[in-house]
Amino acid sequence: MPDLTTLGLFMSAAFVLAITPGPGIFYVMTRSLKGGRPEGFASAMGTSVGGLFHVVAAALGVSVLLATSAIAFSLMKYLGAAYLVFLGIKTILSQDTVISEDASTVVGYRKAFFQGVAVEILNPKTALFFLAFIPQFVNPSGIVFIQFLLLGTTSVVLNTLVDLIVIALAGPIGQKLRTSPKLRKRQRITTGVGLISLGGYVALSGTGES
């Protein structure tokens, strides 16, 4: 298992990433604004299930990769760090986005749930992110599948807890983001700098190695 220092770093990074507004939060917020808290809650549960699907799939893949080649595992870790830096730069340079006030209608909590599952499972960026982020904190000398599963599930749970807060405060949060370009810009910069810092740290420190 990861040591306490590595685990503490993971929890800190996962928490910061969880509270940073992104596509998942905006999706849940939109459903909450359009269909109320029942739809928001259902969509959050759906994205959680979809996220766990990616965690299990990635855990299996990483376990097989390590069993095949320790060198390939190390290479994947550095490629993952580079991907995190790339995501950070892309986030900072991305165009401003606003929560849409289009004609989206109430879809019901059942449909909102399955839409959430589908949106997350079919999102290749989620799979790439887990493959880039979690291996940085895995100790290859331990049971990789179990470590990946525990870390990935922790990340999904943190994301879901933040989604629940967003659901409860969807109205004021949505209004603030819609009316404050400066806040949206600060959000993008904060997210980008966080991803770049994380990618740089794990690339230079070799986090996750025994």
FENQUI-V274214 format. One line per field, one symbol per residue. burial: + if it has 9 or more other C-alpha atoms within 8 Angstrom, else -. Layout:
burial=???
//
This chain:
burial=-+---++--+--++++++--+---++-+++++++++++++++++++++++++++++-+++-++-++---+-++--+++++++++++++++++------+---------+--++++++++++----++-++++++++++++--+++-+++-+++-++++++-+++-++--+--++-+++--+-+++-+++-+++++++++++++---++--
//
